[in-house]
């Protein structure tokens, strides 16, 4: 019985799993921030290219 009690106490005091969870949560948070940033930049780049395409189309229409 004493052997099991020692293992139980050692298991409860072990913090390796807690550290792994902290790293997992930190990694998930970083991934969410990256996805948000890339999505925002992607929408801005798409709007920029659509604006350039419209201006090029207007210039070509004036030349023709």
N, CA, C and O atoms as a Tripos MOL2 file, in Angstrom:
@<TRIPOS>MOLECULE
protein
  256   255    64     0     0
PROTEIN
NO_CHARGES

@<TRIPOS>ATOM
      1 N           0.8260   -1.1940    0.0000 N.3       1 UNK1
      2 CA          0.0000    0.0000    0.0000 C.3       1 UNK1
      3 C           0.8660    1.2510    0.0000 C.2       1 UNK1
      4 O           0.5410    2.2370   -0.6610 O.2       1 UNK1
      5 N           1.9520    1.2110    0.7320 N.am      2 UNK2
      6 CA          2.8470    2.3490    0.8090 C.3       2 UNK2
      7 C           3.4820    2.6330   -0.5540 C.2       2 UNK2
      8 O           3.7280    3.7870   -0.9020 O.2       2 UNK2
      9 N           3.7390    1.5870   -1.3120 N.am      3 UNK3
     10 CA          4.3280    1.7300   -2.6400 C.3       3 UNK3
     11 C           3.3770    2.4940   -3.5630 C.2       3 UNK3
     12 O           3.8080    3.3750   -4.3070 O.2       3 UNK3
     13 N           2.0900    2.1610   -3.5180 N.am      4 UNK4
     14 CA          1.1050    2.8330   -4.3580 C.3       4 UNK4
     15 C           0.9160    4.2900   -3.9400 C.2       4 UNK4
     16 O           0.7100    5.1730   -4.7720 O.2       4 UNK4
     17 N           0.9910    4.5110   -2.6510 N.am      5 UNK5
     18 CA          0.8480    5.8820   -2.1500 C.3       5 UNK5
     19 C           2.0130    6.7480   -2.6380 C.2       5 UNK5
     20 O           1.8110    7.8980   -3.0280 O.2       5 UNK5
     21 N           3.1990    6.2110   -2.6180 N.am      6 UNK6
     22 CA          4.3710    6.9530   -3.1050 C.3       6 UNK6
     23 C           4.2410    7.2710   -4.5930 C.2       6 UNK6
     24 O           4.5740    8.3730   -5.0280 O.2       6 UNK6
     25 N           3.7540    6.3010   -5.3740 N.am      7 UNK7
     26 CA          3.5610    6.5400   -6.8070 C.3       7 UNK7
     27 C           2.4820    7.5870   -7.0530 C.2       7 UNK7
     28 O           2.6190    8.4200   -7.9480 O.2       7 UNK7
     29 N           1.4170    7.5510   -6.2710 N.am      8 UNK8
     30 CA          0.3410    8.5250   -6.4160 C.3       8 UNK8
     31 C           0.8260    9.9290   -6.0880 C.2       8 UNK8
     32 O           0.5170   10.8780   -6.8090 O.2       8 UNK8
     33 N           1.5700   10.0660   -5.0220 N.am      9 UNK9
     34 CA          2.1050   11.3830   -4.6430 C.3       9 UNK9
     35 C           3.0790   11.8790   -5.6990 C.2       9 UNK9
     36 O           3.0600   13.0580   -6.0530 O.2       9 UNK9
     37 N           3.9230   11.0010   -6.2020 N.am     10 UNK10
     38 CA          4.8760   11.3890   -7.2440 C.3      10 UNK10
     39 C           4.1320   11.8160   -8.5100 C.2      10 UNK10
     40 O           4.5330   12.7760   -9.1680 O.2      10 UNK10
     41 N           3.0540   11.1100   -8.8540 N.am     11 UNK11
     42 CA          2.2600   11.4590  -10.0370 C.3      11 UNK11
     43 C           1.6090   12.8250   -9.8640 C.2      11 UNK11
     44 O           1.5920   13.6190  -10.8040 O.2      11 UNK11
     45 N           1.0800   13.1110   -8.6940 N.am     12 UNK12
     46 CA          0.4090   14.3860   -8.4580 C.3      12 UNK12
     47 C           1.3830   15.5580   -8.4230 C.2      12 UNK12
     48 O           1.0160   16.6830   -8.7630 O.2      12 UNK12
     49 N           2.6080   15.3000   -8.0190 N.am     13 UNK13
     50 CA          3.6030   16.3700   -7.9500 C.3      13 UNK13
     51 C           4.3580   16.5720   -9.2590 C.2      13 UNK13
     52 O           5.0720   17.5640   -9.4070 O.2      13 UNK13
     53 N           4.2160   15.6660  -10.1980 N.am     14 UNK14
     54 CA          4.9170   15.7530  -11.4820 C.3      14 UNK14
     55 C           4.3050   16.8720  -12.3210 C.2      14 UNK14
     56 O           3.0920   16.8950  -12.5330 O.2      14 UNK14
     57 N           5.1360   17.7990  -12.7990 N.am     15 UNK15
     58 CA          4.6490   18.9470  -13.5600 C.3      15 UNK15
     59 C           5.0190   18.8870  -15.0390 C.2      15 UNK15
     60 O           4.8280   19.8770  -15.7450 O.2      15 UNK15
     61 N           5.5320   17.7820  -15.5270 N.am     16 UNK16
     62 CA          5.9050   17.6810  -16.9370 C.3      16 UNK16
     63 C           4.6890   17.8100  -17.8390 C.2      16 UNK16
     64 O           4.7660   18.4700  -18.8750 O.2      16 UNK16
     65 N           3.5930   17.2110  -17.4820 N.am     17 UNK17
     66 CA          2.3770   17.3000  -18.2880 C.3      17 UNK17
     67 C           1.8310   18.7080  -18.3430 C.2      17 UNK17
     68 O           1.3150   19.1350  -19.3760 O.2      17 UNK17
     69 N           1.9390   19.4350  -17.2460 N.am     18 UNK18
     70 CA          1.4650   20.8170  -17.2070 C.3      18 UNK18
     71 C           2.2870   21.6700  -18.1710 C.2      18 UNK18
     72 O           1.7320   22.5060  -18.8840 O.2      18 UNK18
     73 N           3.5760   21.4690  -18.1970 N.am     19 UNK19
     74 CA          4.4300   22.2250  -19.1090 C.3      19 UNK19
     75 C           4.0780   21.9150  -20.5570 C.2      19 UNK19
     76 O           4.0530   22.8220  -21.3890 O.2      19 UNK19
     77 N           3.8090   20.6730  -20.8670 N.am     20 UNK20
     78 CA          3.4310   20.3030  -22.2290 C.3      20 UNK20
     79 C           2.1180   20.9670  -22.6160 C.2      20 UNK20
     80 O           1.9640   21.4260  -23.7480 O.2      20 UNK20
     81 N           1.1740   21.0220  -21.6890 N.am     21 UNK21
     82 CA         -0.1090   21.6910  -21.9770 C.3      21 UNK21
     83 C           0.0910   23.1810  -22.2110 C.2      21 UNK21
     84 O          -0.5510   23.7630  -23.0860 O.2      21 UNK21
     85 N           0.9680   23.7980  -21.4450 N.am     22 UNK22
     86 CA          1.2410   25.2260  -21.6370 C.3      22 UNK22
     87 C           1.8200   25.4720  -23.0280 C.2      22 UNK22
     88 O           1.4290   26.4230  -23.7050 O.2      22 UNK22
     89 N           2.7410   24.6240  -23.4510 N.am     23 UNK23
     90 CA          3.3180   24.7810  -24.7830 C.3      23 UNK23
     91 C           2.2660   24.5400  -25.8620 C.2      23 UNK23
     92 O           2.2710   25.2260  -26.8850 O.2      23 UNK23
     93 N           1.3750   23.5910  -25.6560 N.am     24 UNK24
     94 CA          0.3200   23.3220  -26.6320 C.3      24 UNK24
     95 C          -0.6260   24.5070  -26.7410 C.2      24 UNK24
     96 O          -1.0070   24.8890  -27.8480 O.2      24 UNK24
     97 N          -1.0100   25.0920  -25.6250 N.am     25 UNK25
     98 CA         -1.8910   26.2590  -25.6520 C.3      25 UNK25
     99 C          -1.1980   27.4580  -26.3000 C.2      25 UNK25
    100 O          -1.8170   28.1980  -27.0650 O.2      25 UNK25
    101 N           0.0600   27.6440  -25.9990 N.am     26 UNK26
    102 CA          0.8170   28.7360  -26.5970 C.3      26 UNK26
    103 C           0.9340   28.5510  -28.1090 C.2      26 UNK26
    104 O           0.7910   29.5110  -28.8670 O.2      26 UNK26
    105 N           1.1910   27.3290  -28.5430 N.am     27 UNK27
    106 CA          1.2650   27.0500  -29.9790 C.3      27 UNK27
    107 C          -0.0670   27.2890  -30.6710 C.2      27 UNK27
    108 O          -0.1000   27.8210  -31.7800 O.2      27 UNK27
    109 N          -1.1600   26.9040  -30.0350 N.am     28 UNK28
    110 CA         -2.4820   27.1280  -30.6160 C.3      28 UNK28
    111 C          -2.7790   28.6200  -30.7210 C.2      28 UNK28
    112 O          -3.3320   29.0730  -31.7230 O.2      28 UNK28
    113 N          -2.4190   29.3800  -29.7040 N.am     29 UNK29
    114 CA         -2.6380   30.8250  -29.7400 C.3      29 UNK29
    115 C          -1.8290   31.4820  -30.8520 C.2      29 UNK29
    116 O          -2.3370   32.3510  -31.5610 O.2      29 UNK29
    117 N          -0.5920   31.0770  -31.0050 N.am     30 UNK30
    118 CA          0.2480   31.6220  -32.0790 C.3      30 UNK30
    119 C          -0.3330   31.2730  -33.4400 C.2      30 UNK30
    120 O          -0.3260   32.1070  -34.3450 O.2      30 UNK30
    121 N          -0.8360   30.0500  -33.6000 N.am     31 UNK31
    122 CA         -1.4360   29.6460  -34.8740 C.3      31 UNK31
    123 C          -2.6670   30.4850  -35.1820 C.2      31 UNK31
    124 O          -2.8700   30.8720  -36.3330 O.2      31 UNK31
    125 N          -3.4910   30.7740  -34.1850 N.am     32 UNK32
    126 CA         -4.6850   31.5960  -34.4040 C.3      32 UNK32
    127 C          -4.2960   33.0040  -34.8330 C.2      32 UNK32
    128 O          -4.9140   33.5730  -35.7320 O.2      32 UNK32
    129 N          -3.2820   33.5620  -34.2000 N.am     33 UNK33
    130 CA         -2.8220   34.9100  -34.5690 C.3      33 UNK33
    131 C          -2.2860   34.9230  -35.9940 C.2      33 UNK33
    132 O          -2.5590   35.8580  -36.7460 O.2      33 UNK33
    133 N          -1.5280   33.9020  -36.3760 N.am     34 UNK34
    134 CA         -0.9790   33.8380  -37.7310 C.3      34 UNK34
    135 C          -2.0960   33.7260  -38.7600 C.2      34 UNK34
    136 O          -2.0640   34.4090  -39.7830 O.2      34 UNK34
    137 N          -3.0770   32.8780  -38.5010 N.am     35 UNK35
    138 CA         -4.1930   32.7240  -39.4450 C.3      35 UNK35
    139 C          -4.9470   34.0330  -39.5900 C.2      35 UNK35
    140 O          -5.3160   34.4100  -40.7030 O.2      35 UNK35
    141 N          -5.1840   34.7310  -38.4940 N.am     36 UNK36
    142 CA         -5.8730   36.0190  -38.5570 C.3      36 UNK36
    143 C          -5.0900   37.0560  -39.3450 C.2      36 UNK36
    144 O          -5.6600   37.7960  -40.1470 O.2      36 UNK36
    145 N          -3.7870   37.1100  -39.1170 N.am     37 UNK37
    146 CA         -2.9480   38.0830  -39.8210 C.3      37 UNK37
    147 C          -2.8880   37.7830  -41.3150 C.2      37 UNK37
    148 O          -3.0030   38.6920  -42.1360 O.2      37 UNK37
    149 N          -2.7120   36.5220  -41.6660 N.am     38 UNK38
    150 CA         -2.6190   36.1460  -43.0780 C.3      38 UNK38
    151 C          -3.9510   36.4100  -43.7870 C.2      38 UNK38
    152 O          -3.9650   36.8530  -44.9360 O.2      38 UNK38
    153 N          -5.0550   36.1430  -43.1150 N.am     39 UNK39
    154 CA         -6.3590   36.4040  -43.7110 C.3      39 UNK39
    155 C          -6.5490   37.8930  -43.9610 C.2      39 UNK39
    156 O          -7.0130   38.2930  -45.0290 O.2      39 UNK39
    157 N          -6.1940   38.7060  -42.9850 N.am     40 UNK40
    158 CA         -6.3230   40.1550  -43.1510 C.3      40 UNK40
    159 C          -5.4420   40.6910  -44.2660 C.2      40 UNK40
    160 O          -5.8890   41.5000  -45.0780 O.2      40 UNK40
    161 N          -4.2090   40.2510  -44.3100 N.am     41 UNK41
    162 CA         -3.2930   40.7000  -45.3670 C.3      41 UNK41
    163 C          -3.7600   40.1860  -46.7190 C.2      41 UNK41
    164 O          -3.6750   40.9030  -47.7170 O.2      41 UNK41
    165 N          -4.2470   38.9660  -46.7640 N.am     42 UNK42
    166 CA         -4.7260   38.3950  -48.0260 C.3      42 UNK42
    167 C          -5.8940   39.1830  -48.5980 C.2      42 UNK42
    168 O          -5.9610   39.3960  -49.8080 O.2      42 UNK42
    169 N          -6.8130   39.6180  -47.7470 N.am     43 UNK43
    170 CA         -7.9490   40.4130  -48.2200 C.3      43 UNK43
    171 C          -7.4800   41.7690  -48.7340 C.2      43 UNK43
    172 O          -8.0080   42.2660  -49.7290 O.2      43 UNK43
    173 N          -6.5000   42.3740  -48.0740 N.am     44 UNK44
    174 CA         -5.9630   43.6570  -48.5340 C.3      44 UNK44
    175 C          -5.2510   43.5120  -49.8740 C.2      44 UNK44
    176 O          -5.3970   44.3680  -50.7470 O.2      44 UNK44
    177 N          -4.4930   42.4540  -50.0440 N.am     45 UNK45
    178 CA         -3.7870   42.2220  -51.3080 C.3      45 UNK45
    179 C          -4.7880   41.9650  -52.4290 C.2      45 UNK45
    180 O          -4.6110   42.4460  -53.5480 O.2      45 UNK45
    181 N          -5.8320   41.2110  -52.1300 N.am     46 UNK46
    182 CA         -6.8670   40.9490  -53.1380 C.3      46 UNK46
    183 C          -7.5280   42.2570  -53.5680 C.2      46 UNK46
    184 O          -7.7460   42.4720  -54.7610 O.2      46 UNK46
    185 N          -7.8470   43.1230  -52.6270 N.am     47 UNK47
    186 CA         -8.4540   44.4160  -52.9640 C.3      47 UNK47
    187 C          -7.4930   45.2610  -53.7960 C.2      47 UNK47
    188 O          -7.9220   45.9490  -54.7220 O.2      47 UNK47
    189 N          -6.2130   45.2170  -53.4810 N.am     48 UNK48
    190 CA         -5.2130   45.9730  -54.2440 C.3      48 UNK48
    191 C          -5.1520   45.4850  -55.6910 C.2      48 UNK48
    192 O          -5.1450   46.2990  -56.6140 O.2      48 UNK48
    193 N          -5.1080   44.1770  -55.9000 N.am     49 UNK49
    194 CA         -5.0380   43.6390  -57.2560 C.3      49 UNK49
    195 C          -6.3190   43.9290  -58.0380 C.2      49 UNK49
    196 O          -6.2620   44.2000  -59.2370 O.2      49 UNK49
    197 N          -7.4690   43.8740  -57.3690 N.am     50 UNK50
    198 CA         -8.7190   44.2110  -58.0600 C.3      50 UNK50
    199 C          -8.7350   45.6760  -58.4720 C.2      50 UNK50
    200 O          -9.2290   46.0090  -59.5490 O.2      50 UNK50
    201 N          -8.2040   46.5510  -57.6350 N.am     51 UNK51
    202 CA         -8.1210   47.9750  -57.9630 C.3      51 UNK51
    203 C          -7.2060   48.1990  -59.1620 C.2      51 UNK51
    204 O          -7.5470   48.9500  -60.0750 O.2      51 UNK51
    205 N          -6.0470   47.5490  -59.1580 N.am     52 UNK52
    206 CA         -5.1100   47.6840  -60.2860 C.3      52 UNK52
    207 C          -5.7400   47.1380  -61.5610 C.2      52 UNK52
    208 O          -5.5970   47.7410  -62.6250 O.2      52 UNK52
    209 N          -6.4310   46.0110  -61.4730 N.am     53 UNK53
    210 CA         -7.0730   45.4270  -62.6510 C.3      53 UNK53
    211 C          -8.1380   46.3580  -63.2080 C.2      53 UNK53
    212 O          -8.2590   46.5030  -64.4250 O.2      53 UNK53
    213 N          -8.9110   46.9880  -62.3330 N.am     54 UNK54
    214 CA         -9.9320   47.9300  -62.7920 C.3      54 UNK54
    215 C          -9.3060   49.1360  -63.4780 C.2      54 UNK54
    216 O          -9.8100   49.6030  -64.4990 O.2      54 UNK54
    217 N          -8.2070   49.6430  -62.9200 N.am     55 UNK55
    218 CA         -7.5460   50.7970  -63.5310 C.3      55 UNK55
    219 C          -6.9380   50.4420  -64.8830 C.2      55 UNK55
    220 O          -7.0130   51.2320  -65.8240 O.2      55 UNK55
    221 N          -6.3380   49.2600  -64.9820 N.am     56 UNK56
    222 CA         -5.7700   48.8230  -66.2600 C.3      56 UNK56
    223 C          -6.8900   48.6490  -67.2810 C.2      56 UNK56
    224 O          -6.7380   49.0460  -68.4370 O.2      56 UNK56
    225 N          -7.9840   48.0740  -66.8790 N.am     57 UNK57
    226 CA         -9.1140   47.8800  -67.7790 C.3      57 UNK57
    227 C          -9.6730   49.2210  -68.2560 C.2      57 UNK57
    228 O         -10.0660   49.3530  -69.4150 O.2      57 UNK57
    229 N          -9.7080   50.2150  -67.3630 N.am     58 UNK58
    230 CA        -10.2110   51.5390  -67.7420 C.3      58 UNK58
    231 C          -9.2660   52.2030  -68.7420 C.2      58 UNK58
    232 O          -9.7260   52.8320  -69.6950 O.2      58 UNK58
    233 N          -7.9550   52.0720  -68.5420 N.am     59 UNK59
    234 CA         -6.9800   52.6590  -69.4630 C.3      59 UNK59
    235 C          -7.0620   51.9870  -70.8170 C.2      59 UNK59
    236 O          -7.0040   52.6660  -71.8420 O.2      59 UNK59
    237 N          -7.1940   50.6820  -70.8480 N.am     60 UNK60
    238 CA         -7.2940   49.9460  -72.1110 C.3      60 UNK60
    239 C          -8.5720   50.3250  -72.8280 C.2      60 UNK60
    240 O          -8.5690   50.4460  -74.0530 O.2      60 UNK60
    241 N          -9.6490   50.5140  -72.1140 N.am     61 UNK61
    242 CA        -10.9160   50.9020  -72.7330 C.3      61 UNK61
    243 C         -10.8200   52.3040  -73.3260 C.2      61 UNK61
    244 O         -11.4240   52.5700  -74.3660 O.2      61 UNK61
    245 N         -10.0810   53.1970  -72.6940 N.am     62 UNK62
    246 CA         -9.9070   54.5590  -73.2210 C.3      62 UNK62
    247 C          -9.0450   54.5450  -74.4770 C.2      62 UNK62
    248 O          -9.2790   55.3280  -75.3980 O.2      62 UNK62
    249 N          -8.0670   53.6770  -74.5220 N.am     63 UNK63
    250 CA         -7.1640   53.6040  -75.6880 C.3      63 UNK63
    251 C          -7.8990   53.0250  -76.8980 C.2      63 UNK63
    252 O          -7.6630   53.4510  -78.0290 O.2      63 UNK63
    253 N          -8.7630   52.0830  -76.6690 N.am     64 UNK64
    254 CA         -9.4620   51.4340  -77.7720 C.3      64 UNK64
    255 C         -10.5150   52.3570  -78.2220 C.2      64 UNK64
    256 O         -11.2560   52.0410  -79.1530 O.2      64 UNK64
@<TRIPOS>BOND
     1     1     2 1
     2     2     3 1
     3     3     4 2
     4     3     5 am
     5     5     6 1
     6     6     7 1
     7     7     8 2
     8     7     9 am
     9     9    10 1
    10    10    11 1
    11    11    12 2
    12    11    13 am
    13    13    14 1
    14    14    15 1
    15    15    16 2
    16    15    17 am
    17    17    18 1
    18    18    19 1
    19    19    20 2
    20    19    21 am
    21    21    22 1
    22    22    23 1
    23    23    24 2
    24    23    25 am
    25    25    26 1
    26    26    27 1
    27    27    28 2
    28    27    29 am
    29    29    30 1
    30    30    31 1
    31    31    32 2
    32    31    33 am
    33    33    34 1
    34    34    35 1
    35    35    36 2
    36    35    37 am
    37    37    38 1
    38    38    39 1
    39    39    40 2
    40    39    41 am
    41    41    42 1
    42    42    43 1
    43    43    44 2
    44    43    45 am
    45    45    46 1
    46    46    47 1
    47    47    48 2
    48    47    49 am
    49    49    50 1
    50    50    51 1
    51    51    52 2
    52    51    53 am
    53    53    54 1
    54    54    55 1
    55    55    56 2
    56    55    57 am
    57    57    58 1
    58    58    59 1
    59    59    60 2
    60    59    61 am
    61    61    62 1
    62    62    63 1
    63    63    64 2
    64    63    65 am
    65    65    66 1
    66    66    67 1
    67    67    68 2
    68    67    69 am
    69    69    70 1
    70    70    71 1
    71    71    72 2
    72    71    73 am
    73    73    74 1
    74    74    75 1
    75    75    76 2
    76    75    77 am
    77    77    78 1
    78    78    79 1
    79    79    80 2
    80    79    81 am
    81    81    82 1
    82    82    83 1
    83    83    84 2
    84    83    85 am
    85    85    86 1
    86    86    87 1
    87    87    88 2
    88    87    89 am
    89    89    90 1
    90    90    91 1
    91    91    92 2
    92    91    93 am
    93    93    94 1
    94    94    95 1
    95    95    96 2
    96    95    97 am
    97    97    98 1
    98    98    99 1
    99    99   100 2
   100    99   101 am
   101   101   102 1
   102   102   103 1
   103   103   104 2
   104   103   105 am
   105   105   106 1
   106   106   107 1
   107   107   108 2
   108   107   109 am
   109   109   110 1
   110   110   111 1
   111   111   112 2
   112   111   113 am
   113   113   114 1
   114   114   115 1
   115   115   116 2
   116   115   117 am
   117   117   118 1
   118   118   119 1
   119   119   120 2
   120   119   121 am
   121   121   122 1
   122   122   123 1
   123   123   124 2
   124   123   125 am
   125   125   126 1
   126   126   127 1
   127   127   128 2
   128   127   129 am
   129   129   130 1
   130   130   131 1
   131   131   132 2
   132   131   133 am
   133   133   134 1
   134   134   135 1
   135   135   136 2
   136   135   137 am
   137   137   138 1
   138   138   139 1
   139   139   140 2
   140   139   141 am
   141   141   142 1
   142   142   143 1
   143   143   144 2
   144   143   145 am
   145   145   146 1
   146   146   147 1
   147   147   148 2
   148   147   149 am
   149   149   150 1
   150   150   151 1
   151   151   152 2
   152   151   153 am
   153   153   154 1
   154   154   155 1
   155   155   156 2
   156   155   157 am
   157   157   158 1
   158   158   159 1
   159   159   160 2
   160   159   161 am
   161   161   162 1
   162   162   163 1
   163   163   164 2
   164   163   165 am
   165   165   166 1
   166   166   167 1
   167   167   168 2
   168   167   169 am
   169   169   170 1
   170   170   171 1
   171   171   172 2
   172   171   173 am
   173   173   174 1
   174   174   175 1
   175   175   176 2
   176   175   177 am
   177   177   178 1
   178   178   179 1
   179   179   180 2
   180   179   181 am
   181   181   182 1
   182   182   183 1
   183   183   184 2
   184   183   185 am
   185   185   186 1
   186   186   187 1
   187   187   188 2
   188   187   189 am
   189   189   190 1
   190   190   191 1
   191   191   192 2
   192   191   193 am
   193   193   194 1
   194   194   195 1
   195   195   196 2
   196   195   197 am
   197   197   198 1
   198   198   199 1
   199   199   200 2
   200   199   201 am
   201   201   202 1
   202   202   203 1
   203   203   204 2
   204   203   205 am
   205   205   206 1
   206   206   207 1
   207   207   208 2
   208   207   209 am
   209   209   210 1
   210   210   211 1
   211   211   212 2
   212   211   213 am
   213   213   214 1
   214   214   215 1
   215   215   216 2
   216   215   217 am
   217   217   218 1
   218   218   219 1
   219   219   220 2
   220   219   221 am
   221   221   222 1
   222   222   223 1
   223   223   224 2
   224   223   225 am
   225   225   226 1
   226   226   227 1
   227   227   228 2
   228   227   229 am
   229   229   230 1
   230   230   231 1
   231   231   232 2
   232   231   233 am
   233   233   234 1
   234   234   235 1
   235   235   236 2
   236   235   237 am
   237   237   238 1
   238   238   239 1
   239   239   240 2
   240   239   241 am
   241   241   242 1
   242   242   243 1
   243   243   244 2
   244   243   245 am
   245   245   246 1
   246   246   247 1
   247   247   248 2
   248   247   249 am
   249   249   250 1
   250   250   251 1
   251   251   252 2
   252   251   253 am
   253   253   254 1
   254   254   255 1
   255   255   256 2
@<TRIPOS>SUBSTRUCTURE
     1 UNK1         2 RESIDUE 1 A UNK
     2 UNK2         6 RESIDUE 1 A UNK
     3 UNK3        10 RESIDUE 1 A UNK
     4 UNK4        14 RESIDUE 1 A UNK
     5 UNK5        18 RESIDUE 1 A UNK
     6 UNK6        22 RESIDUE 1 A UNK
     7 UNK7        26 RESIDUE 1 A UNK
     8 UNK8        30 RESIDUE 1 A UNK
     9 UNK9        34 RESIDUE 1 A UNK
    10 UNK10       38 RESIDUE 1 A UNK
    11 UNK11       42 RESIDUE 1 A UNK
    12 UNK12       46 RESIDUE 1 A UNK
    13 UNK13       50 RESIDUE 1 A UNK
    14 UNK14       54 RESIDUE 1 A UNK
    15 UNK15       58 RESIDUE 1 A UNK
    16 UNK16       62 RESIDUE 1 A UNK
    17 UNK17       66 RESIDUE 1 A UNK
    18 UNK18       70 RESIDUE 1 A UNK
    19 UNK19       74 RESIDUE 1 A UNK
    20 UNK20       78 RESIDUE 1 A UNK
    21 UNK21       82 RESIDUE 1 A UNK
    22 UNK22       86 RESIDUE 1 A UNK
    23 UNK23       90 RESIDUE 1 A UNK
    24 UNK24       94 RESIDUE 1 A UNK
    25 UNK25       98 RESIDUE 1 A UNK
    26 UNK26      102 RESIDUE 1 A UNK
    27 UNK27      106 RESIDUE 1 A UNK
    28 UNK28      110 RESIDUE 1 A UNK
    29 UNK29      114 RESIDUE 1 A UNK
    30 UNK30      118 RESIDUE 1 A UNK
    31 UNK31      122 RESIDUE 1 A UNK
    32 UNK32      126 RESIDUE 1 A UNK
    33 UNK33      130 RESIDUE 1 A UNK
    34 UNK34      134 RESIDUE 1 A UNK
    35 UNK35      138 RESIDUE 1 A UNK
    36 UNK36      142 RESIDUE 1 A UNK
    37 UNK37      146 RESIDUE 1 A UNK
    38 UNK38      150 RESIDUE 1 A UNK
    39 UNK39      154 RESIDUE 1 A UNK
    40 UNK40      158 RESIDUE 1 A UNK
    41 UNK41      162 RESIDUE 1 A UNK
    42 UNK42      166 RESIDUE 1 A UNK
    43 UNK43      170 RESIDUE 1 A UNK
    44 UNK44      174 RESIDUE 1 A UNK
    45 UNK45      178 RESIDUE 1 A UNK
    46 UNK46      182 RESIDUE 1 A UNK
    47 UNK47      186 RESIDUE 1 A UNK
    48 UNK48      190 RESIDUE 1 A UNK
    49 UNK49      194 RESIDUE 1 A UNK
    50 UNK50      198 RESIDUE 1 A UNK
    51 UNK51      202 RESIDUE 1 A UNK
    52 UNK52      206 RESIDUE 1 A UNK
    53 UNK53      210 RESIDUE 1 A UNK
    54 UNK54      214 RESIDUE 1 A UNK
    55 UNK55      218 RESIDUE 1 A UNK
    56 UNK56      222 RESIDUE 1 A UNK
    57 UNK57      226 RESIDUE 1 A UNK
    58 UNK58      230 RESIDUE 1 A UNK
    59 UNK59      234 RESIDUE 1 A UNK
    60 UNK60      238 RESIDUE 1 A UNK
    61 UNK61      242 RESIDUE 1 A UNK
    62 UNK62      246 RESIDUE 1 A UNK
    63 UNK63      250 RESIDUE 1 A UNK
    64 UNK64      254 RESIDUE 1 A UNK
